[in-house]
Amino acid sequence: MKGFAMLEIGKVGWIDAERPSAGPYDAIVKPLAVAPCTSDVHTVWEGALGNRKNMILGHEAVGVIEETGSEVKDFKPGDKVIIPAITPDWRSMEAQDGMPMHSNGMLSGWKFSNFKSGVFAEYFHVNDADMNLALLPKGMPLEQAVMLSDMATTGIQGAEMANIKTGSTVAVIGIGPVGLMAVAGASILGAGRLIAVGSRQVCVDLSLEYGASEVVDYRKGGLVGQILEKTNGKGVDSVIIAGGNENTISDAVKIVKPGGTVSNVNYYGTGDTLPIPRIEWGSGMSHKDIRGGLTTGGRLRMERMAALCTYGRIKPEKMATHVFEGFDKIEEALMLMKDKPRDLIKPVVLLEE
């Protein structure tokens, strides 16, 4: 079968690979829609995970089941499914301890294009199908459904980890697709004043539609100074980091109040350390919590994300600014994500059924 792969750090291309086979609890899926991610860019061009050779990329997909293992009970060939980017090993000790995303090792719930072939292939393997697949709701557009596998669940988790209280002041740093979903999540969870930090007009406009009360353009002055000025020097109750570089966490600590929470769902692709400013962290005694997490993944999470769409709470399909058709367009879509033109939020590739 064909797959679009990371050949080595800084290099991508098409490869021929062996079609995967299903174990008793697994499924083989043919993609119907896929979406490249900034994480793919970090992985390939920054070498964030170390060198990977001939590893098929991609972790966001909607597909149709081709084959199921003998022990799969709830799914059958022909079912259309949403595949989460994070597919934990649900029979692990970590899953029993409430950390399925880290099953069998830190970040090991993230398998696709980390240490296992991803979804940019004619067929791909899903472990523990009954626990990691979710049926595609009837009538749900593929452009909407594919956003649930990573963008929606990750952004909303950023809001969930941020300890948002009804009417509190929240800042979201980075309003790419994950940050936009964090804005939507913070709005659902009851944020009062909701400050989005970003500069691309297409993202700014959608952040306001998703619930932001105002936008800070970091290109027009430091975000720390602007947010402290807007809050009369008090800062915000919660910060969600959904973009930026290794110094962004320092900015977040500076703008959050004592007793507040910094929630990070950003994937840092470079740097050996993340700086925490000593003074603004109260010399270690500020009660400013810093939390970072990989999204849970799994079937229940996807079903709940789908319910948010079904009942009109979120509209992630509005982030699909560039829609391609055909398997051979995956490369073009990924390069678009790498180059980030000003009119881009998220590319989606629709494949032939």
C-alpha positions, -999 to 999 in steps of 0.1 A, spaced: 0 0 0 10 37 -4 17 60 25 30 95 29 59 94 53 86 111 72 117 97 55 141 114 80 143 147 98 135 174 73 124 151 45 90 136 35 78 115 6 56 86 -6 66 51 3 53 16 -3 45 -2 29 30 -35 39 -7 -34 46 -13 -38 84 -32 -68 98 -56 -69 127 -51 -86 160 -81 -101 178 -92 -67 194 -81 -45 165 -94 -30 133 -81 -20 99 -95 12 86 -95 29 52 -94 67 55 -123 89 42 -109 122 54 -76 132 69 -61 165 82 -24 174 85 -14 190 119 12 214 132 24 184 152 34 167 119 55 198 111 72 197 145 79 160 141 94 163 106 111 197 104 120 202 140 129 166 148 108 170 180 105 132 185 140 124 173 147 109 139 120 87 124 128 69 92 100 59 67 73 65 93 39 72 78 25 105 91 -9 117 102 -31 112 133 -64 129 123 -88 108 104 -124 96 97 -126 63 79 -145 31 70 -137 -2 86 -122 -28 63 -115 -56 88 -121 -63 124 -105 -88 148 -123 -118 162 -129 -102 196 -143 -69 183 -180 -67 194 -193 -32 186 -180 -25 151 -180 -43 117 -166 -39 82 -184 -10 64 -190 11 96 -179 47 92 -159 58 122 -141 87 139 -106 77 149 -91 96 178 -55 108 175 -48 92 209 -55 55 210 -46 42 245 -40 6 256 -71 4 278 -59 -28 296 -29 -10 310 -22 -1 346 -19 36 336 -55 35 322 -67 20 355 -50 48 373 -68 75 352 -39 82 328 -49 63 296 -30 88 274 2 76 290 -6 39 289 26 18 289 48 49 290 47 87 288 28 99 258 24 63 246 -13 67 240 -2 88 211 8 61 186 0 73 151 31 90 136 49 88 169 61 52 170 35 36 147 24 42 111 -1 70 109 -33 76 89 -18 91 57 -20 56 41 -44 35 21 -51 15 52 -41 19 89 -43 -1 121 -63 8 152 -56 -10 184 -84 -19 208 -112 -10 183 -141 -13 207 -125 13 230 -109 36 205 -133 40 176 -166 60 176 -193 56 150 -197 86 127 -231 101 135 -255 100 105 -253 132 85 -222 146 101 -199 162 75 -165 147 72 -149 182 75 -166 185 109 -159 150 121 -122 150 113 -117 180 135 -128 160 165 -100 135 165 -74 161 177 -82 197 173 -115 198 192 -106 173 220 -72 189 226 -84 225 226 -114 217 249 -91 198 272 -70 229 275 -101 246 288 -110 217 311 -75 218 327 -77 255 332 -99 255 363 -123 280 347 -149 294 371 -182 309 360 -175 345 350 -137 343 354 -112 360 331 -94 336 307 -66 342 282 -60 318 253 -25 322 238 -24 310 202 -56 308 182 -47 283 155 -72 254 154 -64 240 188 -66 275 204 -98 282 186 -113 251 201 -99 262 235 -118 295 231 -150 275 223 -143 252 253 -137 281 277 -169 297 265 -189 265 271 -173 262 306 -185 297 316 -156 321 311 -166 357 315 -140 379 299 -122 357 273 -90 372 258 -76 356 226 -40 361 216 -32 359 179 -26 379 148 -40 362 117 -72 379 107 -90 347 97 -83 332 132 -91 365 150 -125 366 133 -134 330 141 -122 334 177 -147 362 182 -174 340 167 -164 311 190 -168 333 221 -137 356 226 -146 389 240 -115 406 227 -82 399 209 -46 408 217 -22 410 187 12 400 200 28 416 169 17 450 182 36 448 215 43 422 241 13 402 251 23 404 288 22 442 288 -10 443 268 -29 419 290 -17 434 323 -28 468 310 -62 455 300 -66 439 335 -53 469 354 -22 450 364 -42 421 381 -37 395 354 -62 367 345 -76 338 364 -66 312 338 -43 309 308 -46 283 281 -14 279 260 -23 265 226 6 279 206 39 298 207 75 288 215 93 277 246 92 312 261 54 313 259 51 295 292 71 323 309 46 348 295 17 328 308 31 327 344 35 365 342 -1 372 333 -19 347 356 -30 358 390 -18 342 422 -40 311 427 -46 309 390 -39 281 365 -18 278 334 -30 251 312 -8 239 284 -18 219 254 9 232 232 34 208 216 69 223 222 91 211 193 124 228 203 144 236 233 157 215 262 140 235 290 109 256 295 116 288 316 96 297 346 102 333 358 112 332 394 98 366 406 65 362 388 62 327 402 65 342 436 99 326 441 80 293 439 53 303 464 27 320 442 1 292 441 2 296 403 -5 261 390 11 249 358 -6 220 341 2 203 308 -16 173 293 -21 151 263 -58 147 254 -74 115 267 -84 99 234 -106 69 231 -142 61 221 -161 79 249 -142 111 243 -149 111 206 -186 104 213 -188 133 236 -170 156 211 -195 144 184 -224 153 208 -211 189 211 -214 191 173 -248 174 171 -263 197 196 -248 229 182 -223 237 210 -193 238 187 -188 242 149 -153 230 142 -159 226 105 -156 264 102 -118 259 107 -115 240 74 -103 268 53 -86 247 26 -104 215 15 -86 192 -10 -99 161 -27 -79 130 -35 -53 108 -17 -25 125 -37 -33 159 -22 -20 149 13 14 162 5 1 196 -7 -21 199 24 8 191 47 31 216 30 4 242 34 4 235 72 42 240 72 41 273 53 10 287 71 -3 313 47 -23 341 63 -56 328 51 -51 293 66 -66 278 97 -67 241 88 -65 220 57 -86 189 52 -82 162 25 -113 143 14 -106 108 0 -127 87 -24 -151 63 -7 
